[in-house]
């Protein structure tokens, strides 16, 4: 995206052409949440089954979950930022409901931003589990 | 809005329009007499589908009333324990599989094309096939109770109850009957995804699509990931029941918990698969009632997509009491709390819309208000049971019964009732009575709460669900009696609703057009409507075109938009681009046929005969189903048009044929294979689940299928894959010899690959009945072999198509789709080989 576009009126802006990929951006935030969730679940399951035993400490598994969370939150943050930039393209506020390529572009950015927000919170929720629970029991 | 009748026309124009209408009417004509049942048009199939789903709903409702009668007083003997078990199992299974999910598919097939200003969905015959599978499977499953043969294990069929402690064929009826119906769901998912993405009217960019379409898109994608794990689970389960492969038998290394995982990976998203489309109806009704655009369109998209994702991280909250590590429970508890956020967001959006506009009171809005009230209560108890320690107490008690009914009846049945009242004029041009609607609502609303509110307390007092009776004097007597009374009041409301739907309305006047003054395209329909759907496909510039685009109705009626005519006498609709709704193709959709009915009957045979261990008739049916489907594909798909392109109106000329990623068939293949991959991933999950949970799962490399044969199979299979792609390349360049040679070689390599893959476990003497390890290896091999078999048929089909002149260098849909299939085939093969041959070496 070109930042210099921000101050131009709509008719002089040109939104990037629609690509099939544009829709995928929506799924990045929740996709990262899903991968983070699965990794946490699998790590804890394998750790408790194969390493620490049912009465063992989570120990390094908690650290791993922390690491996943950090990476996931950065990923979601970047996706959200990208969404925000798209949403702020030119001069327009939601609901982004004009039949222009620009509003379509802004709408997808706005939805990406909102989904990233939800994914951020949901990822934190999951990560908090290892703050409160320390063993495999 | 202007009515077409008030538009001044010159006589020539009127004549031209009349001629157009006549030409348009011809191909869209509904078949008459007994041939009526060969119809595939969305308005007919959608109506049948909705009706049959309601019949199943009434059936399951009657079962519920029988159960409530039995529980009205303590120590009652109205139903025997056996019958009671069958009743609650079928009640749950039918409500979920034969009503909850199908009703949304049915509704969507009925109204989605209208909402999108399309003439039909892209694969009408697939919808018809799905419908017939649904009817046959549904009758089979429901009918079993009349022979005392219905399943008794509850709608989630937990082993070992259903393996070691169930006599008779009940579990097989459930497993095979419902697997068969899941085909219908997957077919609908393919249809609806492609429908939403590709059959929108020109100009309807992704930021303008009706919210209903957003929800349907999300839900259809969820089906692709949620139903296949259950199909995989059904496969393992039936292999255990029919052939003694011990997937869930702990004495031979199996684990009943795997079923619970696979079932709930399906089962929890399923709740949202049922809920989201119903809430989508609310998202259509509320703006109309408020006479203003929805508040927070983007937020609702967030809610739909967000719920779709997070609902896949909740499945273990049905398994909190199975003894999994606390940390695992915590992850799922956290996700279960998180899903309340998007769920709440959409409800706030609806409330905000209602408050911001002038909320017109009507029967649909009454049902919507009731739905929100009930659903919010169910959602709150949901947040309670998502907290693991609370769930430990409430698990398997009537508290959960109360919770799930509040969620499903509030989140689904009431919105559906609202939808029936709201959309009824679209089906026959008449409106339902306001008075009886109010009666129905109040009886249902009051009856529901009287029936289910006390169940929270019966549950907290300790009454377990699924018991056929209870002793007197435990404090449960009055609460149960009240619940029973409530259930009958509720049923009275449903009866009134039903009577109002079926009551003949011949003498009543037709409803005015757009009776609710709605803003979305489905209300372009004439009362009564023509079977072509929309007179001409409009150019869309707004989320609520009927409100914002002046003169739209008149222009549509006058045929001033796209495809106002059917010069060639064919059924046609527009295909547009995914994001911006640019017109890309004029798609010819097939007309009435009995082929899909035959295909469904034979597919049904292939699923139903094995219930009685009649494997030969099942095999014959499977082969016949294969031929029926091939015949259907041969005569009805990828037809070469008589000319490359046509004028679709407004000076636009579009191609009549597109292949590769531009064709809807390619998308259907892609979507189907995503679903296929998620079933395969579930089987692989099973392998690693056993490895994680049981230390003795892997018997050591020597006892496995070895690396040699699987590796040879992978080499041969990848060779076949490369040759298929080469054949596609040769076909495109019209290199006929190269095309035939590479396909013939690919076919040979496919056969050789299958033999080599089979040889691995066969030559190493793996017996699937001895232990879960050989069974798991065999099931992965069998899955891959089945896919190789399908791949071989596809290769030969392409040879035949080209030889018959039905596929050319330019018109190559078949070859493109087979090439796409082979990408997924290669992934399946490589993963199978890596898991069965490679993993034992690295583990």
Interface residues (C-beta under 8 A of the other chain):
Chain A: X18 X19 X20 X22 X23 X26 X27 X30 X31 X33 X34 X37 X40 X41 X44 X45 X46 X48 X49 X50 X54 X58 X61 X94 X95 X96 X97 X99 X101 X103 X104 X106 X107 X108 X110 X111 X114 X115 X118 X119 X121 X122 X125 X126 X128 X129 X130 X132 X133 X135 X136 X137
Chain B: X203 X205 X206 X207 X208 X293 X296 X297 X298 X299 X301 X302 X305 X306 X308 X309 X310 X312 X313 X325 X326 X327 X328 X330 X331 X332 X333 X334 X335 X337 X338 X341 X342 X540 X541 X542 X543 X577 X578 X579 X580 X692 X693
